[in-house]
Amino acid sequence: MGEYVEANGTSIWTESRGQGPDVLLIAGLSDPSEAWQAQLEGLSDRYRVIAFDNRGSGRTPLPEGAMSVAMMADDAAGLLRVLGVDEAHVAGYSGGSAIAQELALRHPAVVRSLVLVSTWAQADAYFTTMTRFWRWLATQAPGARAMLEAFFLWIYTPRAHADGTVQRIIEETLAFPYPQSAEAFQRQLEPFMQHDTLDRLPGITAPTLVLAGERDIATPPRLGQVVADAIPDARFEIMAGEAHQPFQESPDVFNARLHSFWRHVDGAAPPP
């Protein structure tokens, strides 16, 4: 069950399951905490797994003024503080990986380790054009279903489109009682479009694992490689056959990889 937590001047919808070392999962553009369902269920037998709705997603409201990645990183730090978490293994996906980078830079003491999934440090020409199209798509698509069908072309593998996975996710999204408005999508997208930590990434001191999907066209492996190269001693791995959202398409493989990394960080296992 979830609850609202008052942190950093806003009400943040939060889910927490399990007991053990603390894990904070940070979702990407548009995704509520439910996007991490396979991790909330699959890792909570070994960890205390915390997921939340970023500002403008799910049940957490938009701020009055402009949004920034730094603001959302401060939200995450404030949430951990209110929950009494001194430090956590942090995993961020896509836009959530941008937030996780800022969290590690702005609040290093709370980050036990860092997993960056489908990540980037600085927009290139393709990324900029792609996200501009997403911004346009939010208001110009003929309906919510058409918008999701188009948007998900960048998110999931061809196999997920072929085997019905994408169609199931679309139906679940349309039935979700807290849909994201087009305005919220655009306002949340804006700070991710401006995200740029390239020159500051060498300041991250937490043990870091960067995961990229081999078939990811939104944040292809070359962008993740740049991030890993900039962070001291970071590991970079490509998930064969995966696209932008591997934690939903291949949750067992994804969960096992994170568990292996966290055990290594905590000194319970050798490097994988």
Residue pairs with C-beta under 8 A, 6 or more apart in sequence:
1 15
2 13
2 14
2 15
2 33
2 59
3 13
3 14
4 11
4 12
4 13
4 14
4 59
5 11
5 12
5 13
5 14
5 52
5 79
5 82
5 83
6 12
6 82
7 75
7 78
7 79
7 81
7 82
8 71
8 74
8 75
8 77
8 78
8 79
10 55
10 60
10 61
10 63
10 75
11 60
11 61
12 52
12 53
12 60
12 75
12 79
13 32
13 33
13 52
13 53
13 58
13 59
13 60
14 33
14 50
14 51
14 52
14 53
14 79
14 83
15 33
15 40
15 50
15 51
15 52
16 48
16 49
16 50
16 51
16 83
17 40
17 41
17 44
17 48
17 49
18 43
18 44
18 45
18 46
18 47
18 48
18 49
19 47
19 48
20 46
20 47
20 48
21 46
21 47
21 48
21 88
21 89
21 112
21 262
21 266
22 47
22 48
22 50
22 80
22 85
22 87
22 88
22 89
22 112
23 43
23 47
23 48
23 49
23 50
23 88
23 89
23 90
23 91
23 262
24 50
24 51
24 76
24 79
24 80
24 85
24 88
24 89
24 90
24 91
25 33
25 36
25 39
25 40
25 49
25 50
25 51
25 91
25 92
25 93
25 96
26 52
26 54
26 76
26 90
26 91
26 92
26 93
26 96
26 97
26 99
26 100
26 103
27 33
27 35
27 36
27 51
27 52
27 53
27 54
27 57
27 93
27 95
27 96
28 35
28 92
28 93
28 94
28 95
28 96
28 97
28 118
29 94
29 95
29 185
29 188
29 189
29 192
30 57
30 180
30 185
30 188
31 57
31 93
31 96
32 53
32 57
32 58
32 59
32 176
32 178
33 40
33 51
33 52
33 53
33 58
34 58
34 176
35 93
35 248
36 49
36 51
36 247
38 247
38 248
38 251
38 254
38 255
39 49
39 51
39 91
39 247
39 251
39 254
39 255
39 258
40 49
40 51
42 251
42 252
42 255
43 49
43 255
43 258
43 259
46 259
47 89
47 262
50 79
50 80
50 83
50 85
50 88
52 60
52 76
52 79
53 59
53 60
54 60
54 72
54 75
54 95
54 96
54 99
54 188
55 61
55 62
55 63
55 67
55 71
55 72
55 75
55 188
56 62
56 67
56 180
56 184
56 185
56 187
56 188
57 180
57 184
57 188
58 178
58 180
59 178
62 183
62 184
62 187
63 71
66 190
67 187
67 188
67 190
67 191
68 191
69 98
69 99
69 102
69 191
69 192
69 194
69 195
70 102
70 106
71 191
72 99
72 102
72 191
73 99
73 100
73 102
73 103
73 105
73 106
73 107
74 106
74 107
76 90
76 99
76 100
76 103
76 107
77 103
77 106
77 107
77 110
80 88
80 110
81 110
85 110
86 109
86 110
87 109
87 110
87 111
87 112
88 110
88 111
88 112
89 112
89 113
89 115
89 258
89 262
89 265
90 100
90 103
90 104
90 110
90 111
90 112
90 113
90 114
90 115
90 206
91 100
91 114
91 115
91 117
91 258
92 98
92 99
92 100
92 101
92 103
92 114
92 115
92 116
92 117
92 119
93 117
93 118
93 245
93 247
94 117
94 118
94 119
94 218
94 219
94 244
94 245
95 188
95 192
96 117
97 116
97 117
97 118
97 119
97 120
98 119
98 120
98 191
98 192
98 195
98 197
100 111
100 114
100 115
100 116
101 114
101 116
101 119
101 121
101 197
101 201
101 204
101 227
102 197
103 110
103 111
104 111
104 114
104 204
104 205
104 206
104 208
105 197
105 200
105 203
105 204
108 204
108 205
108 206
111 206
112 206
112 265
113 206
113 207
113 208
113 209
113 261
113 262
113 265
114 204
114 206
114 207
114 208
114 209
114 231
115 208
115 209
115 210
115 211
115 258
115 261
116 208
116 209
116 210
116 211
116 224
116 227
117 211
117 246
117 247
118 211
118 212
118 213
118 216
118 218
118 219
118 224
118 244
118 245
118 246
119 210
119 212
119 219
119 223
119 224
119 227
120 127
120 195
120 219
120 223
120 224
120 226
120 227
121 195
121 196
121 197
121 198
121 201
121 223
121 226
121 227
121 230
122 195
122 196
122 197
122 198
122 226
123 131
123 193
123 194
123 195
123 196
124 223
127 218
127 219
127 223
128 193
130 154
130 218
131 189
131 192
131 193
132 193
134 151
134 154
134 189
135 186
135 189
135 190
135 193
137 147
137 150
137 151
138 147
138 182
138 185
138 186
138 189
139 182
139 186
141 147
141 150
144 174
144 179
145 170
145 174
148 170
148 173
148 174
149 170
152 161
152 166
152 169
152 170
153 161
154 217
154 218
154 244
155 218
155 243
155 244
155 245
156 165
156 166
156 169
156 243
156 244
156 245
156 248
156 249
157 213
157 215
157 241
157 242
157 243
157 249
158 215
159 165
159 241
159 249
160 166
160 243
160 249
165 249
169 248
173 179
180 188
198 226
198 230
201 227
201 230
201 231
202 230
202 231
202 232
204 231
204 232
204 234
205 232
207 233
207 261
207 265
208 228
208 231
208 233
208 234
208 235
209 234
209 235
209 237
209 257
209 258
209 261
210 224
210 225
210 227
210 228
210 231
210 234
210 235
210 236
210 237
211 224
211 237
211 238
211 239
211 246
211 254
211 257
212 219
212 220
212 221
212 223
212 224
212 225
212 236
212 237
212 238
212 239
213 221
213 238
213 239
213 242
213 243
213 244
213 245
213 246
214 221
214 238
214 239
214 240
214 241
214 242
215 241
215 242
215 243
216 242
216 243
216 244
217 243
217 244
218 244
219 244
221 238
224 236
224 238
225 236
227 234
228 234
228 235
228 236
229 236
235 261
237 257
239 246
239 250
239 253
239 254
239 257
242 249
242 250
243 249
246 253
246 254
247 254
247 255
257 272
260 269
260 272
261 272
263 269
264 270
264 271
264 272
